[in-house]
């Protein structure tokens, strides 16, 4: 019989190994990384951890050309979801907290 401690440890391991900690409330797609508008926080594109890993975690190989243009023009910023929640400090700076909060309203952290 598994102890509570072992069950919790197993859940934490599964969570960390999965990496796809975000789930869009609209549509239910699970993801790890995405972009959101710096103007209104709308999530515009998301990708799984596996997609990123297959592309050596280089965003220019898996984000769409439109997304890459928005990132370059600083209209959208990259964010990802990990065990601590929404993270958004990246090449173009840190996503403001109000945008992080708006992203959080559109996803479930799983």
C-alpha positions in Angstrom: 0.0 0.0 0.0 1.3 3.4 -1.0 1.6 6.1 1.7 0.3 9.6 1.3 3.9 10.8 1.0 4.6 8.3 -1.8 1.4 9.3 -3.7 2.3 13.0 -3.4 5.8 12.3 -4.6 4.5 10.3 -7.6 2.1 13.2 -8.5 4.9 15.7 -8.3 7.1 13.5 -10.5 4.3 13.1 -13.1 3.7 16.8 -13.1 7.4 17.6 -13.7 7.9 15.0 -16.4 4.8 16.0 -18.3 5.9 19.7 -18.8 2.6 20.7 -20.5 1.3 22.5 -17.4 -1.2 24.8 -19.3 -4.6 24.0 -20.6 -6.6 26.5 -22.6 -10.0 27.0 -21.1 -11.3 27.6 -24.7 -10.8 24.3 -26.4 -8.9 22.4 -23.8 -5.6 22.2 -25.6 -2.7 21.4 -23.3 0.5 23.3 -23.9 3.8 24.5 -22.4 4.7 27.7 -24.2 2.9 30.4 -26.1 2.6 34.1 -27.0 0.1 36.7 -25.7 -0.6 40.2 -26.9 1.1 42.9 -24.8 -2.0 45.1 -25.3 -4.8 42.9 -24.0 -3.1 39.6 -22.8 -5.0 37.5 -25.4 -3.3 34.2 -25.9 -2.5 34.0 -29.6 -0.6 30.8 -30.1 0.5 27.9 -27.9 2.8 24.8 -28.3 3.6 21.7 -26.4 6.8 21.0 -24.6 7.4 18.1 -27.0 7.1 20.5 -30.0 9.7 22.8 -28.4 12.0 20.0 -27.5 11.9 18.5 -31.1 13.0 22.0 -32.3 15.8 22.3 -29.8 13.7 24.8 -27.8 14.4 27.5 -30.5 11.1 29.4 -30.9 11.8 30.4 -34.5 11.5 26.8 -35.5 8.0 26.1 -34.2 6.2 29.4 -33.8 4.3 30.6 -36.9 5.8 33.4 -39.1 3.0 35.7 -37.9 3.9 34.9 -34.3 7.6 35.5 -34.9 6.8 38.9 -36.5 4.7 39.9 -33.5 7.5 38.8 -31.1 10.1 40.8 -33.1 7.8 43.9 -33.2 7.2 43.5 -29.4 3.4 43.3 -30.0 3.4 39.9 -28.3 5.5 38.3 -25.7 6.5 34.7 -25.0 5.2 33.0 -21.9 5.3 29.5 -20.6 3.7 27.5 -17.8 5.7 25.6 -15.3 5.1 24.2 -11.8 5.2 27.8 -10.4 2.6 29.2 -12.8 2.9 31.6 -15.7 6.4 32.7 -16.4 7.2 35.5 -18.7 10.7 36.9 -18.4 12.4 36.5 -21.7 14.5 38.1 -24.4 12.2 41.2 -24.7 11.9 41.7 -21.0 9.3 40.7 -18.5 5.6 40.5 -19.1 3.8 43.0 -16.9 1.8 41.5 -14.0 -1.6 42.7 -15.4 -0.9 40.7 -18.7 0.2 37.6 -16.7 -3.1 37.9 -14.8 -5.0 38.1 -18.1 -3.2 35.0 -19.4 -4.0 33.2 -16.2 -7.7 33.9 -16.7 -7.6 32.0 -20.1 -5.8 28.9 -18.8 -5.9 26.2 -16.2 -2.6 25.2 -14.7 -2.5 21.4 -14.5 
